[in-house]
Amino acid sequence: MSTDVISTDALTTDVITTDTLTTDARAASLRPFGKPSLLWWVTVVALALVIGAGIAAWVVQLKGGMGVAGYNDHAFWAIYIADVITFIGVSYGGAVVSAILRLTGATWRAPLTRLAEGTAVVTVLIGTALIIPHIGNPIRLYELLTRPNLSAPVFWDFVAVSTYTFASIVFFALPLVPDMAVLHQGHEQRLGKRRATLYAKVSRGWTGAPKQRAVLAGALGLVSIMIIPLAVSVHSVLAWAFATTSRPWWHESIWAPQFVVAALYSGVALVILVLAGFRRGYHLQALITPRHFIRLGFILATFAATYIYLTFADLLPGAYVGDTGTASTFTDLLTGRLALWFWMFAVVGGLLPLLLVALPWTRNVTGMVIAATLVLPMMWLKRFLLVVGPATYDTMTHTFGSYHFTWVPIAITLAAVAAVPLLLMLLFRVVPLLSIDEIEEIEQMQEIDEMEKDLTARPDSDSGGSSAPADHDGAPVGTTTGTSHRVAGATGVLLLVALMGMLGIGTAHPASAATPQIASVNASVRTSVRTSTGAPTITIKGVEGGGKVQLTATLTGANGQPQADAPVAFFFNTTQFGTPARPVPLGLVTTDKTGVATLILGGDANHLYRPTTKGPQEFGASFTPTKADAKPITASVTVNITVARSAYNPAPPKPLAGLGKGLVVALFAIVAAIWLTLIAQIWRVRRVRLAVQEPATSTA
Amino acid sequence: MQDRTTHPEEGAASPPPAVTLKERQALSRRLLLGTLGVTAAGGALAMVSYHDDAQAATTSTVMAAMPTATAAEHAWCMVIDLRTCDGCKACTASCQKRHQLRPEQTWINVYEMKDSSGGTFNMPRPCMMCEDAPCMYICPVGANIRTDEGLVLVDTDACVGSRACMAACPYEARYFNWSDPLPQKRLPMASSPQMPVPEKGTVGKCVFCADRLPHGELPACVSGCPMGVLYIGDLVTDTAVNGQGTSVVLSDFLRANDAVRYKEELGTNPRVYYILGHGQSLGGGA
């Protein structure tokens, strides 16, 4: 958007009468529908060129692989994921600010809502699209639908983002109905053919009858309530996509709330910039006043303060405890490689905007626009730092890899930035720039209010110290939907609780090996003896019983007498690792006076080996005479193993492992309920629009 | 209507007859829609196949309960005897040759680590084949497979390239194909999780040479190690062998040499055991 310094406007707001305001709202909304100016065309073409360059860069990346974007195995996530967080984040500003202002009945919101909600829709779409360059194999993204892994945070990200996108589109689209009706009925000739057809279709049957208004207000109130937990859930799940990995810093407990506040902070900043741009471009000074900027500035300052607090609350415990990984990452961030950038963020992106709002002489449109202009790139920088710091940290060597920008990701990021104003400019060529109906309705309410109060003049300047929305005199719009509000609120809470438990989904039960329980005792039946041709001889017998195997080797010396005190090495043969069979040593046993060495497998703590597979198994014993030139002599026996015991003991299941499935079902039920409720709101408004046939009592 | 909104109980008790039918219709329509929605959601739920380990666990539990079922015959593991590793990286070289990897793709990587006395020791790191593998849970499309024998493998034909597994792996064992892979020098054959052919935009990692193990052959790194550092083992049959002809009873070998698992505290239950002996510290500090 235009980031020019905007001169302070004359404070003409309160002098303007209701009539001129109304006319202004309509006239202003019609303004973008006229023949576009040269400046409009130049802007659109310039922005389109930037986007074209971004698409070209993406094609280059598709051809060359993600390596051309500067990625490597030590920087596996970097700029694109920071872009995704930033763009989906700025979307909340629009949606949540608009929703909160609607719910708190802040009447001053009226001229801002449409622009804010439009920004929300546009940016969430761009943010979602930015996942495409982030993914190494974007052609397979459909697999998120066809073979989702229900224990993956990224899958739930996808669910949450798409639900939120749908909700923000509904939130944007529902208030269009009365506006389109007003414009279509009153100013059809200025709409042009295609817009007129669209408006007629959308607003058919809308007369502004009280019942229609009540239903619309109810639907909007419900969606306003739903969109807040939805927005919170999306950025929480996004944060958890980081937090559920094994990187230091990423799994600090504060990440989800920090992400949410970061999103709101940057979102409000974008709303300020969008407002400034459109205000200037379409001359909306009479409707969007310095007062609006200052109030948004207060909201911005609130989030700035909260975010600075969270940033350091995030860093302090980890830096204090000093775990290897966390300490390395924080050292790198606070005093090392990334320190310059981090402190730049802290000062330029946190402190300066706060000051700009706090100081009375910068608390004006220019000051707010400058603050917003500082916040947006700095919040991107913060996201980039928190992605790239831990992502480049090598958890094996405790060193850092590096990420180097190339032109490709920069071009793609700039294209995404350019897409915001371009899409907004195109969007408001189609739909009304202002929510006319809301402006007019609030004006009427204020008029009545003022008449009832016998007209005491409202304070002229609103630059007072409160950071909360100051106007509460307008009745909340959604007053008739108390029950549904509560239901939606409860749904939101449930959703949050359920998402928080997501980590419990699924656990790996290692393939367990068989542990046959055969009680009977089997003596071995076959004994084969093989003696070497040297002077000493060795024989071996094997007996199986009770799950144990007793191997008895008898050693006869060269003189034909039993050889005592000689070490006999027992082994078994395995062909598991190829042929010829490999002898696996079982241990040394010294022969007794009768020349006998006995080894009981599983018999004592030093010989843990027991037969692990049923069927014939070859055991052996060997003796190496002490003479230097003597060759070892070996005997072997095949024992038929009837009681086998796998040596493998699987690890016990993880705690909470059983919760996974129930949680998934609950989550799906909640998501389905949200989608159905949203669809029901569209349905509701459509029904009441078409059902009421009484003559128009609208204010038009 | 007004009354019904403000006093619902009154309205419900005696609704105006004119409204009743309409209301009932609306109600039933809403009910119908709701029912349809829930049914659709349930159906979708039922169709969604579990690709996570919870499913695998259930399946194996069911199978274990069946009397005729045969459980896994093997549970592959590796033992790495750090006492004899001299850091020649022959294991890395033979792995890269066999799997046609780029030089920076070190499926088995030999790290030079610092020991507690200030010296260094060499530490080969293959895939740890964790029993509770973090990569399994985090893959958005379930492209990681865990075989009955405990091998964690990547289905390169499904990998979407999100690199979430790279973030999740505490052992840095995963490598991405950031550009076109090297030209394949062997006969063209279909890629399989057991013997993956590198593909641009997908992730790859050590597979324990899963295609060799069923034939009684040793993984490339094990047979390539001139020092006999690397042992391939089977936890079920309790044996392990190295490339230099040494065979051991696995449990005895691990116990007698005080073998440890790397980053045991993370609870991933890795299937690679290290034998220390030079005052190394293993684990800690993810």
Interface residues (C-beta under 8 A of the other chain):
Chain A: G64 G65 M66 G67 V68 Y71 N72 D73 F76 W77 H134 I135 G136 N137 P138 R140 L141 E143 L144 R147 P148 N149 L150 S151 A152 P153 V154 F155 F158 K211 A241 F242 T244 T245 S246 R247 P248 W250 D323 T324 G325 A391 D394 T395 M396 T397 H398 T480 I505 G506 T507 A508 H509 P510 A511 S512 A513 A514 T574 T575 Q576 F577 G578 T579 R582 P583 V584 P585 L586 G587 N606 H607 L608 Y609 R610 T612 T613 S646 A647 Y648 P650 A651 P653 K654 A657 G660 K661 V665 F668 A669 A672 L676 A680 W683
Chain B: M1 T5 R30 L33 G34 G37 V38 A40 A41 A44 L45 V48 S49 Y50 H51 D52 D53 A54 Q55 A56 A57 S60 T61 A64 T70 A71 A72 E73 H74 A75 E104 Q105 N109 Y111 M113 R125 E131 D132 A133 P134 M136 Y137 I138 C139 P140 V141 G142 R146 T147 D148 E149 G150 A158 C159 V160 G161 S162 R163 A164 M166 A167 A168 C169 P170 Y171 E172 R174 Y175 F176 N177 W178 S179 D180 K200 G201 T202 V203 H215 G216 E217 L218 I232 D234 L235 V236 T237 D238 T239 V241 G245 S247 V248 V249 L250 S251 D252 R255 L266 G267 N269 G284 G285 A286
